[in-house]
Amino acid sequence: MGIFMIKGVITKGIGGFYYVDTGNEVIECRARGKFRLDNITPMVGDVVLIDEATASKQGYVISIEERKNQMLRPTIANVDQVIITVAAKKPDINMLLLQKLLVYAEYIRLEVIICINKIDIDTEGDYIRIASMLEGVPYKVVLTNAKSGAGIDELKQALKDRVSVFAGPSGAGKSTLLNNIQPGLTLKTGELSKKIDRGTHTTRHAELIKLDFGGMVADTPGFTSMDITKINQEELRACFPEFERYADCKFNSCIHNKEPQCGVKEAVEAGNINEERYKHYIAFLDEIKGIRRY
């Protein structure tokens, strides 16, 4: 019986079994006991080395590569980008929630793509102002109409060969978008949810689903935990990337609030930094300070 060392990605984990995609096949694996002793739990998205006994087609995870990032809810590692999806109308864009999602994505070092869906409903074109504000950060913004298919090819190009997670409020049309991207995708994830939730001793984790045109998408509704109060003032400052080019401030420790000779505040006054974005920054700063006070 031969034993082979193979590299792959964990795409699913159920009840102590890990399903590793090697590129050619998916192999069911257990984790070696040393991980439990070291208090390490393999995660979906982990790049792992496995040994496979060819007779049984079952393997063991023997090592895990260092993670470039990890999310706790959903539990997934090594995500390349988040697709923050909002509707232009019905429901209207919740700017506070959108800005929190952006801050959280920056904090855990994810690349960001913003998808504004249902643009056909917004006859006033309010989404154009929001898209312009976000592109000025700069973030990539994709405008879609999932029903007609407008913008789908651009979104597919952004997903190609990347590991992506979708996030955003309910009602934004994520399911319709996913089915446009790859028909049957949401049906598959729905079946998985039912299958896993039926067991009493299983834990619901994200699953990575391969896209026919390349890349993987996590079958999760996105971030369910965005406690920005865990971010300190210096980290929050870095979560607004447009500040960096204007941060020629008198004090190196400037948090761009009440300090004199602040380059960021001057840039806001000059219209080089969006005032609405800056106001959200100050609101988050006050929220963090309020928590730190107690």
Short mmCIF file of the C-alpha atoms (twelve columns), coordinates in Angstrom:
data_MODEL
# 
_entry.id   MODEL 
# 
loop_
_atom_site.group_PDB 
_atom_site.id 
_atom_site.type_symbol 
_atom_site.label_atom_id 
_atom_site.label_alt_id 
_atom_site.label_comp_id 
_atom_site.label_asym_id 
_atom_site.label_seq_id 
_atom_site.Cartn_x 
_atom_site.Cartn_y 
_atom_site.Cartn_z 
_atom_site.pdbx_PDB_model_num 
ATOM 1   C CA . MET A 1   0.000   0.000  0.000   1 
ATOM 2   C CA . GLY A 2   1.615   3.234  -1.173  1 
ATOM 3   C CA . ILE A 3   1.403   6.550  0.634   1 
ATOM 4   C CA . PHE A 4   1.600   9.811  -1.289  1 
ATOM 5   C CA . MET A 5   2.063   13.392 -0.115  1 
ATOM 6   C CA . ILE A 6   -0.372  15.741 -1.818  1 
ATOM 7   C CA . LYS A 7   -1.074  19.472 -1.531  1 
ATOM 8   C CA . GLY A 8   -4.623  20.773 -1.586  1 
ATOM 9   C CA . VAL A 9   -7.226  23.149 -0.193  1 
ATOM 10  C CA . ILE A 10  -9.834  22.257 2.423   1 
ATOM 11  C CA . THR A 11  -13.193 23.038 0.825   1 
ATOM 12  C CA . LYS A 12  -15.491 21.575 3.485   1 
ATOM 13  C CA . GLY A 13  -15.358 20.297 7.052   1 
ATOM 14  C CA . ILE A 14  -18.064 18.162 8.698   1 
ATOM 15  C CA . GLY A 15  -17.855 16.338 12.013  1 
ATOM 16  C CA . GLY A 16  -14.082 15.890 12.074  1 
ATOM 17  C CA . PHE A 17  -13.782 15.046 8.377   1 
ATOM 18  C CA . TYR A 18  -12.070 17.463 6.004   1 
ATOM 19  C CA . TYR A 19  -12.567 17.411 2.249   1 
ATOM 20  C CA . VAL A 20  -9.404  18.423 0.432   1 
ATOM 21  C CA . ASP A 21  -9.466  19.515 -3.216  1 
ATOM 22  C CA . THR A 22  -6.143  18.598 -4.833  1 
ATOM 23  C CA . GLY A 23  -7.088  20.036 -8.207  1 
ATOM 24  C CA . ASN A 24  -7.786  16.596 -9.640  1 
ATOM 25  C CA . GLU A 25  -10.091 15.138 -6.988  1 
ATOM 26  C CA . VAL A 26  -11.552 15.711 -3.545  1 
ATOM 27  C CA . ILE A 27  -10.144 13.442 -0.810  1 
ATOM 28  C CA . GLU A 28  -11.818 12.825 2.547   1 
ATOM 29  C CA . CYS A 29  -9.314  13.313 5.359   1 
ATOM 30  C CA . ARG A 30  -8.963  13.225 9.101   1 
ATOM 31  C CA . ALA A 31  -6.624  15.571 10.973  1 
ATOM 32  C CA . ARG A 32  -3.608  14.157 12.770  1 
ATOM 33  C CA . GLY A 33  -3.877  14.153 16.577  1 
ATOM 34  C CA . LYS A 34  -0.978  16.602 16.875  1 
ATOM 35  C CA . PHE A 35  -3.263  19.445 15.769  1 
ATOM 36  C CA . ARG A 36  -5.574  18.807 18.712  1 
ATOM 37  C CA . LEU A 37  -2.581  18.690 21.065  1 
ATOM 38  C CA . ASP A 38  -1.361  22.020 19.652  1 
ATOM 39  C CA . ASN A 39  -4.906  23.454 19.889  1 
ATOM 40  C CA . ILE A 40  -5.071  23.969 16.125  1 
ATOM 41  C CA . THR A 41  -8.257  23.311 14.164  1 
ATOM 42  C CA . PRO A 42  -8.011  23.015 10.380  1 
ATOM 43  C CA . MET A 43  -10.263 25.522 8.606   1 
ATOM 44  C CA . VAL A 44  -12.023 25.674 5.266   1 
ATOM 45  C CA . GLY A 45  -9.641  27.530 2.950   1 
ATOM 46  C CA . ASP A 46  -6.495  26.120 4.571   1 
ATOM 47  C CA . VAL A 47  -3.751  25.055 2.194   1 
ATOM 48  C CA . VAL A 48  -2.668  21.672 3.526   1 
ATOM 49  C CA . LEU A 49  -0.358  18.766 2.902   1 
ATOM 50  C CA . ILE A 50  -2.042  15.392 3.191   1 
ATOM 51  C CA . ASP A 51  -0.882  11.807 3.020   1 
ATOM 52  C CA . GLU A 52  -3.238  9.523  1.167   1 
ATOM 53  C CA . ALA A 53  -3.406  5.744  1.481   1 
ATOM 54  C CA . THR A 54  -4.295  4.785  -2.105  1 
ATOM 55  C CA . ALA A 55  -6.138  1.631  -1.112  1 
ATOM 56  C CA . SER A 56  -8.677  3.449  1.072   1 
ATOM 57  C CA . LYS A 57  -8.748  6.789  -0.759  1 
ATOM 58  C CA . GLN A 58  -8.830  8.396  2.683   1 
ATOM 59  C CA . GLY A 59  -6.055  10.605 3.920   1 
ATOM 60  C CA . TYR A 60  -4.722  12.569 6.864   1 
ATOM 61  C CA . VAL A 61  -3.971  16.274 7.101   1 
ATOM 62  C CA . ILE A 62  -0.351  16.382 8.234   1 
ATOM 63  C CA . SER A 63  0.546   20.086 7.905   1 
ATOM 64  C CA . ILE A 64  -1.159  23.440 7.380   1 
ATOM 65  C CA . GLU A 65  0.474   26.345 5.566   1 
ATOM 66  C CA . GLU A 66  0.544   29.696 7.347   1 
ATOM 67  C CA . ARG A 67  -2.733  31.553 6.832   1 
ATOM 68  C CA . LYS A 68  -2.672  34.970 5.158   1 
ATOM 69  C CA . ASN A 69  -5.955  35.802 6.916   1 
ATOM 70  C CA . GLN A 70  -8.833  34.117 8.697   1 
ATOM 71  C CA . MET A 71  -12.438 34.948 9.430   1 
ATOM 72  C CA . LEU A 72  -14.234 33.630 12.484  1 
ATOM 73  C CA . ARG A 73  -17.816 34.091 11.340  1 
ATOM 74  C CA . PRO A 74  -17.938 32.552 8.782   1 
ATOM 75  C CA . THR A 75  -15.020 30.270 9.678   1 
ATOM 76  C CA . ILE A 76  -12.770 30.408 6.637   1 
ATOM 77  C CA . ALA A 77  -9.097  31.091 5.890   1 
ATOM 78  C CA . ASN A 78  -7.099  32.529 3.007   1 
ATOM 79  C CA . VAL A 79  -9.865  34.570 1.412   1 
ATOM 80  C CA . ASP A 80  -8.632  36.821 -1.412  1 
ATOM 81  C CA . GLN A 81  -11.513 39.249 -1.607  1 
ATOM 82  C CA . VAL A 82  -14.951 40.184 -0.361  1 
ATOM 83  C CA . ILE A 83  -17.749 41.134 -2.722  1 
ATOM 84  C CA . ILE A 84  -19.838 43.605 -0.717  1 
ATOM 85  C CA . THR A 85  -23.250 43.483 -2.359  1 
ATOM 86  C CA . VAL A 86  -25.937 46.119 -1.885  1 
ATOM 87  C CA . ALA A 87  -29.120 46.993 -3.748  1 
ATOM 88  C CA . ALA A 88  -29.453 50.402 -5.393  1 
ATOM 89  C CA . LYS A 89  -33.073 50.402 -4.162  1 
ATOM 90  C CA . LYS A 90  -35.463 48.073 -2.302  1 
ATOM 91  C CA . PRO A 91  -33.839 48.127 0.177   1 
ATOM 92  C CA . ASP A 92  -32.052 51.488 -0.031  1 
ATOM 93  C CA . ILE A 93  -28.306 51.427 0.623   1 
ATOM 94  C CA . ASN A 94  -27.581 51.574 4.348   1 
ATOM 95  C CA . MET A 95  -24.444 53.731 4.273   1 
ATOM 96  C CA . LEU A 96  -23.526 53.052 7.914   1 
ATOM 97  C CA . LEU A 97  -23.618 49.285 7.360   1 
ATOM 98  C CA . LEU A 98  -21.726 49.612 4.079   1 
ATOM 99  C CA . GLN A 99  -18.958 51.674 5.716   1 
ATOM 100 C CA . LYS A 100 -18.711 49.168 8.598   1 
ATOM 101 C CA . LEU A 101 -18.340 46.324 6.111   1 
ATOM 102 C CA . LEU A 102 -15.565 48.251 4.358   1 
ATOM 103 C CA . VAL A 103 -13.747 48.948 7.639   1 
ATOM 104 C CA . TYR A 104 -13.984 45.304 8.702   1 
ATOM 105 C CA . ALA A 105 -12.720 44.090 5.313   1 
ATOM 106 C CA . GLU A 106 -9.737  46.454 5.533   1 
ATOM 107 C CA . TYR A 107 -9.085  45.353 9.117   1 
ATOM 108 C CA . ILE A 108 -8.783  41.672 8.183   1 
ATOM 109 C CA . ARG A 109 -6.870  42.655 5.039   1 
ATOM 110 C CA . LEU A 110 -9.269  41.584 2.338   1 
ATOM 111 C CA . GLU A 111 -9.393  43.141 -1.091  1 
ATOM 112 C CA . VAL A 112 -12.771 44.761 -1.671  1 
ATOM 113 C CA . ILE A 113 -15.115 44.796 -4.631  1 
ATOM 114 C CA . ILE A 114 -18.459 46.570 -4.237  1 
ATOM 115 C CA . CYS A 115 -21.379 45.279 -6.267  1 
ATOM 116 C CA . ILE A 116 -24.360 47.627 -6.551  1 
ATOM 117 C CA . ASN A 117 -27.229 45.471 -7.777  1 
ATOM 118 C CA . LYS A 118 -30.775 46.305 -8.940  1 
ATOM 119 C CA . ILE A 119 -29.585 49.461 -10.703 1 
ATOM 120 C CA . ASP A 120 -32.661 49.251 -12.974 1 
ATOM 121 C CA . ILE A 121 -34.920 50.049 -9.994  1 
ATOM 122 C CA . ASP A 122 -33.086 53.271 -9.119  1 
ATOM 123 C CA . THR A 123 -34.672 55.510 -11.750 1 
ATOM 124 C CA . GLU A 124 -33.269 58.633 -10.015 1 
ATOM 125 C CA . GLY A 125 -29.712 57.313 -10.367 1 
ATOM 126 C CA . ASP A 126 -28.777 57.866 -6.698  1 
ATOM 127 C CA . TYR A 127 -26.393 54.907 -6.903  1 
ATOM 128 C CA . ILE A 128 -24.170 56.880 -9.304  1 
ATOM 129 C CA . ARG A 129 -23.184 59.315 -6.516  1 
ATOM 130 C CA . ILE A 130 -22.407 56.425 -4.138  1 
ATOM 131 C CA . ALA A 131 -20.413 54.547 -6.789  1 
ATOM 132 C CA . SER A 132 -18.401 57.701 -7.527  1 
ATOM 133 C CA . MET A 133 -17.641 58.185 -3.818  1 
ATOM 134 C CA . LEU A 134 -16.424 54.588 -3.454  1 
ATOM 135 C CA . GLU A 135 -14.385 54.632 -6.670  1 
ATOM 136 C CA . GLY A 136 -12.609 57.699 -5.273  1 
ATOM 137 C CA . VAL A 137 -11.210 55.689 -2.321  1 
ATOM 138 C CA . PRO A 138 -10.408 53.834 -4.668  1 
ATOM 139 C CA . TYR A 139 -12.527 50.651 -4.616  1 
ATOM 140 C CA . LYS A 140 -13.608 48.660 -7.646  1 
ATOM 141 C CA . VAL A 141 -17.368 49.042 -8.127  1 
ATOM 142 C CA . VAL A 142 -19.400 46.698 -10.339 1 
ATOM 143 C CA . LEU A 143 -22.921 47.785 -11.330 1 
ATOM 144 C CA . THR A 144 -25.321 44.921 -11.967 1 
ATOM 145 C CA . ASN A 145 -28.887 44.061 -12.805 1 
ATOM 146 C CA . ALA A 146 -29.130 40.381 -11.920 1 
ATOM 147 C CA . LYS A 147 -32.472 39.972 -13.694 1 
ATOM 148 C CA . SER A 148 -31.240 41.209 -17.068 1 
ATOM 149 C CA . GLY A 149 -27.678 39.943 -16.647 1 
ATOM 150 C CA . ALA A 150 -26.113 43.421 -16.940 1 
ATOM 151 C CA . GLY A 151 -22.676 43.563 -15.296 1 
ATOM 152 C CA . ILE A 152 -22.501 39.779 -14.733 1 
ATOM 153 C CA . ASP A 153 -19.548 39.260 -17.099 1 
ATOM 154 C CA . GLU A 154 -17.586 41.979 -15.279 1 
ATOM 155 C CA . LEU A 155 -18.384 40.344 -11.932 1 
ATOM 156 C CA . LYS A 156 -17.329 36.914 -13.234 1 
ATOM 157 C CA . GLN A 157 -14.040 38.399 -14.399 1 
ATOM 158 C CA . ALA A 158 -13.478 39.791 -10.873 1 
ATOM 159 C CA . LEU A 159 -14.169 36.361 -9.345  1 
ATOM 160 C CA . LYS A 160 -12.019 34.362 -11.769 1 
ATOM 161 C CA . ASP A 161 -9.179  32.437 -10.100 1 
ATOM 162 C CA . ARG A 162 -9.837  34.116 -6.729  1 
ATOM 163 C CA . VAL A 163 -11.248 32.888 -3.408  1 
ATOM 164 C CA . SER A 164 -14.215 35.162 -2.722  1 
ATOM 165 C CA . VAL A 165 -16.809 35.665 -0.032  1 
ATOM 166 C CA . PHE A 166 -19.988 37.661 -0.521  1 
ATOM 167 C CA . ALA A 167 -21.279 40.022 2.163   1 
ATOM 168 C CA . GLY A 168 -24.096 42.490 2.467   1 
ATOM 169 C CA . PRO A 169 -27.642 42.941 3.707   1 
ATOM 170 C CA . SER A 170 -30.479 40.570 2.880   1 
ATOM 171 C CA . GLY A 171 -32.588 41.638 -0.067  1 
ATOM 172 C CA . ALA A 172 -29.617 42.806 -2.122  1 
ATOM 173 C CA . GLY A 173 -30.106 39.942 -4.599  1 
ATOM 174 C CA . LYS A 174 -27.020 37.846 -3.786  1 
ATOM 175 C CA . SER A 175 -28.807 34.558 -4.592  1 
ATOM 176 C CA . THR A 176 -29.935 35.797 -8.015  1 
ATOM 177 C CA . LEU A 177 -26.418 37.073 -8.715  1 
ATOM 178 C CA . LEU A 178 -24.843 33.744 -7.749  1 
ATOM 179 C CA . ASN A 179 -27.241 31.856 -10.002 1 
ATOM 180 C CA . ASN A 180 -26.351 34.225 -12.839 1 
ATOM 181 C CA . ILE A 181 -22.662 33.645 -12.190 1 
ATOM 182 C CA . GLN A 182 -23.075 29.863 -12.176 1 
ATOM 183 C CA . PRO A 183 -26.537 28.309 -12.534 1 
ATOM 184 C CA . GLY A 184 -27.356 25.909 -9.689  1 
ATOM 185 C CA . LEU A 185 -24.823 27.441 -7.306  1 
ATOM 186 C CA . THR A 186 -27.331 28.578 -4.662  1 
ATOM 187 C CA . LEU A 187 -29.291 25.340 -5.028  1 
ATOM 188 C CA . LYS A 188 -26.141 23.407 -4.188  1 
ATOM 189 C CA . THR A 189 -25.353 25.554 -1.161  1 
ATOM 190 C CA . GLY A 190 -28.955 25.302 0.065   1 
ATOM 191 C CA . GLU A 191 -28.827 21.512 -0.096  1 
ATOM 192 C CA . LEU A 192 -25.567 21.526 1.853   1 
ATOM 193 C CA . SER A 193 -27.081 23.710 4.569   1 
ATOM 194 C CA . LYS A 194 -29.997 21.312 5.031   1 
ATOM 195 C CA . LYS A 195 -27.719 18.280 5.055   1 
ATOM 196 C CA . ILE A 196 -25.358 19.691 7.665   1 
ATOM 197 C CA . ASP A 197 -27.992 21.272 9.898   1 
ATOM 198 C CA . ARG A 198 -29.838 17.959 10.129  1 
ATOM 199 C CA . GLY A 199 -27.070 16.385 12.195  1 
ATOM 200 C CA . THR A 200 -27.031 17.020 15.931  1 
ATOM 201 C CA . HIS A 201 -23.268 16.665 16.329  1 
ATOM 202 C CA . THR A 202 -22.096 18.657 13.327  1 
ATOM 203 C CA . THR A 203 -20.985 22.262 13.141  1 
ATOM 204 C CA . ARG A 204 -22.057 24.501 10.279  1 
ATOM 205 C CA . HIS A 205 -19.048 25.898 8.476   1 
ATOM 206 C CA . ALA A 206 -18.583 27.593 5.153   1 
ATOM 207 C CA . GLU A 207 -17.958 25.479 2.086   1 
ATOM 208 C CA . LEU A 208 -15.826 26.601 -0.836  1 
ATOM 209 C CA . ILE A 209 -17.514 25.853 -4.140  1 
ATOM 210 C CA . LYS A 210 -15.497 25.753 -7.350  1 
ATOM 211 C CA . LEU A 211 -16.618 28.012 -10.165 1 
ATOM 212 C CA . ASP A 212 -16.649 26.529 -13.661 1 
ATOM 213 C CA . PHE A 213 -14.655 29.471 -15.044 1 
ATOM 214 C CA . GLY A 214 -12.024 29.336 -12.245 1 
ATOM 215 C CA . GLY A 215 -11.940 30.418 -8.628  1 
ATOM 216 C CA . MET A 216 -13.992 29.547 -5.565  1 
ATOM 217 C CA . VAL A 217 -16.890 31.173 -3.737  1 
ATOM 218 C CA . ALA A 218 -17.784 30.590 -0.095  1 
ATOM 219 C CA . ASP A 219 -21.395 29.487 0.412   1 
ATOM 220 C CA . THR A 220 -22.051 31.868 3.271   1 
ATOM 221 C CA . PRO A 221 -24.182 34.961 3.747   1 
ATOM 222 C CA . GLY A 222 -20.977 36.835 4.564   1 
ATOM 223 C CA . PHE A 223 -19.818 38.489 7.737   1 
ATOM 224 C CA . THR A 224 -22.102 37.861 10.688  1 
ATOM 225 C CA . SER A 225 -19.795 39.562 13.185  1 
ATOM 226 C CA . MET A 226 -18.449 43.070 12.681  1 
ATOM 227 C CA . ASP A 227 -17.480 44.314 16.109  1 
ATOM 228 C CA . ILE A 228 -15.370 47.320 15.154  1 
ATOM 229 C CA . THR A 229 -14.872 48.210 18.832  1 
ATOM 230 C CA . LYS A 230 -12.032 45.659 18.839  1 
ATOM 231 C CA . ILE A 231 -10.158 47.929 16.436  1 
ATOM 232 C CA . ASN A 232 -7.933  50.556 18.041  1 
ATOM 233 C CA . GLN A 233 -7.643  54.178 16.850  1 
ATOM 234 C CA . GLU A 234 -4.460  53.645 14.830  1 
ATOM 235 C CA . GLU A 235 -5.923  50.551 13.135  1 
ATOM 236 C CA . LEU A 236 -9.144  52.397 12.299  1 
ATOM 237 C CA . ARG A 237 -7.140  55.202 10.686  1 
ATOM 238 C CA . ALA A 238 -5.497  52.620 8.416   1 
ATOM 239 C CA . CYS A 239 -8.919  51.207 7.452   1 
ATOM 240 C CA . PHE A 240 -9.620  54.374 5.430   1 
ATOM 241 C CA . PRO A 241 -7.017  53.952 2.667   1 
ATOM 242 C CA . GLU A 242 -7.745  57.337 1.034   1 
ATOM 243 C CA . PHE A 243 -6.307  59.083 4.130   1 
ATOM 244 C CA . GLU A 244 -2.771  57.849 3.513   1 
ATOM 245 C CA . ARG A 245 -1.809  60.156 0.635   1 
ATOM 246 C CA . TYR A 246 -2.962  63.242 2.571   1 
ATOM 247 C CA . ALA A 247 -1.651  62.290 6.034   1 
ATOM 248 C CA . ASP A 248 1.046   64.990 6.037   1 
ATOM 249 C CA . CYS A 249 0.142   66.023 9.568   1 
ATOM 250 C CA . LYS A 250 2.018   67.971 12.240  1 
ATOM 251 C CA . PHE A 251 1.919   64.953 14.574  1 
ATOM 252 C CA . ASN A 252 2.854   61.411 13.522  1 
ATOM 253 C CA . SER A 253 0.255   60.111 15.970  1 
ATOM 254 C CA . CYS A 254 -2.493  62.269 14.438  1 
ATOM 255 C CA . ILE A 255 -5.818  60.451 14.302  1 
ATOM 256 C CA . HIS A 256 -7.322  63.182 12.085  1 
ATOM 257 C CA . ASN A 257 -9.891  64.376 14.575  1 
ATOM 258 C CA . LYS A 258 -9.180  67.472 16.703  1 
ATOM 259 C CA . GLU A 259 -5.451  67.836 16.162  1 
ATOM 260 C CA . PRO A 260 -4.107  71.063 14.581  1 
ATOM 261 C CA . GLN A 261 -2.423  71.109 11.156  1 
ATOM 262 C CA . CYS A 262 -3.991  67.843 10.030  1 
ATOM 263 C CA . GLY A 263 -3.492  67.040 6.354   1 
ATOM 264 C CA . VAL A 264 -6.524  64.749 6.239   1 
ATOM 265 C CA . LYS A 265 -8.912  67.384 7.607   1 
ATOM 266 C CA . GLU A 266 -7.475  69.893 5.114   1 
ATOM 267 C CA . ALA A 267 -8.094  67.371 2.310   1 
ATOM 268 C CA . VAL A 268 -11.713 66.973 3.452   1 
ATOM 269 C CA . GLU A 269 -12.195 70.760 3.406   1 
ATOM 270 C CA . ALA A 270 -10.623 70.950 -0.054  1 
ATOM 271 C CA . GLY A 271 -12.943 68.221 -1.354  1 
ATOM 272 C CA . ASN A 272 -10.136 65.724 -1.969  1 
ATOM 273 C CA . ILE A 273 -11.521 63.291 0.619   1 
ATOM 274 C CA . ASN A 274 -15.251 62.589 0.624   1 
ATOM 275 C CA . GLU A 275 -16.892 64.381 3.550   1 
ATOM 276 C CA . GLU A 276 -19.481 61.643 4.110   1 
ATOM 277 C CA . ARG A 277 -16.746 59.015 4.410   1 
ATOM 278 C CA . TYR A 278 -14.868 61.242 6.864   1 
ATOM 279 C CA . LYS A 279 -18.006 61.727 9.004   1 
ATOM 280 C CA . HIS A 280 -18.418 57.958 9.241   1 
ATOM 281 C CA . TYR A 281 -14.760 57.711 10.291  1 
ATOM 282 C CA . ILE A 282 -15.357 60.200 13.127  1 
ATOM 283 C CA . ALA A 283 -18.518 58.318 14.189  1 
ATOM 284 C CA . PHE A 284 -16.561 55.024 14.355  1 
ATOM 285 C CA . LEU A 285 -13.730 56.793 16.215  1 
ATOM 286 C CA . ASP A 286 -16.203 58.071 18.818  1 
ATOM 287 C CA . GLU A 287 -17.689 54.575 19.130  1 
ATOM 288 C CA . ILE A 288 -14.241 53.093 19.786  1 
ATOM 289 C CA . LYS A 289 -13.329 55.831 22.262  1 
ATOM 290 C CA . GLY A 290 -16.607 55.311 24.126  1 
ATOM 291 C CA . ILE A 291 -15.906 51.611 24.570  1 
ATOM 292 C CA . ARG A 292 -12.291 52.211 25.637  1 
ATOM 293 C CA . ARG A 293 -13.472 54.658 28.322  1 
ATOM 294 C CA . TYR A 294 -15.220 51.943 30.343  1 
# 
